[in-house]
């Protein structure tokens, strides 16, 4: 499930099982390509 953040930062970050797997703030940009989405999906699948 997703968790809301207390403030709006403008950053898009994806955390899976407590691990940051994608961060717009850290230079990953928005996940708008297949490669970026695959990275996120793989992290989700690995956490199952």
The 8 nearest C-alpha neighbors of each residue, nearest first, counted from 0:
[[1, 2, 15, 3, 16, 14, 43, 13],
 [2, 0, 3, 14, 13, 4, 15, 12],
 [1, 3, 4, 0, 14, 5, 13, 15],
 [2, 4, 5, 1, 6, 7, 0, 12],
 [3, 5, 6, 2, 7, 8, 1, 12],
 [4, 6, 3, 7, 8, 2, 9, 10],
 [7, 5, 4, 8, 3, 9, 10, 2],
 [6, 8, 9, 5, 4, 10, 3, 11],
 [9, 7, 10, 6, 11, 4, 5, 24],
 [10, 8, 7, 11, 24, 23, 6, 12],
 [11, 9, 8, 24, 23, 12, 22, 7],
 [12, 10, 23, 22, 9, 29, 13, 24],
 [13, 11, 22, 21, 23, 10, 14, 19],
 [12, 14, 21, 20, 19, 22, 15, 11],
 [13, 15, 19, 18, 20, 17, 12, 16],
 [16, 14, 18, 17, 43, 19, 13, 20],
 [15, 17, 18, 46, 14, 43, 19, 42],
 [16, 18, 15, 14, 19, 20, 13, 46],
 [19, 17, 14, 15, 16, 20, 13, 42],
 [18, 20, 14, 21, 13, 15, 17, 22],
 [21, 19, 14, 13, 18, 39, 15, 22],
 [22, 20, 13, 12, 19, 27, 23, 39],
 [23, 21, 12, 24, 25, 27, 11, 13],
 [22, 24, 28, 27, 11, 26, 25, 10],
 [23, 25, 22, 10, 26, 11, 27, 28],
 [26, 24, 22, 23, 27, 28, 21, 12],
 [25, 27, 23, 28, 24, 22, 21, 29],
 [26, 28, 23, 22, 25, 21, 29, 24],
 [29, 27, 23, 26, 30, 22, 24, 11],
 [28, 30, 31, 23, 27, 11, 22, 35],
 [31, 29, 35, 36, 32, 28, 27, 33],
 [30, 32, 29, 35, 33, 36, 28, 34],
 [33, 31, 35, 34, 30, 36, 29, 37],
 [32, 34, 36, 35, 37, 31, 30, 38],
 [35, 33, 37, 32, 36, 38, 30, 31],
 [34, 36, 30, 38, 32, 37, 33, 39],
 [35, 37, 33, 39, 38, 34, 30, 40],
 [38, 36, 40, 34, 39, 35, 33, 41],
 [39, 37, 35, 41, 36, 40, 34, 42],
 [38, 40, 36, 42, 37, 41, 43, 20],
 [39, 41, 37, 43, 42, 38, 36, 44],
 [42, 40, 44, 38, 43, 39, 37, 45],
 [43, 41, 45, 39, 40, 44, 46, 38],
 [44, 42, 40, 46, 41, 45, 15, 39],
 [43, 45, 41, 46, 47, 42, 40, 39],
 [46, 44, 42, 43, 47, 41, 40, 15],
 [45, 47, 43, 44, 42, 16, 15, 41],
 [46, 44, 45, 43, 42, 16, 15, 41]]
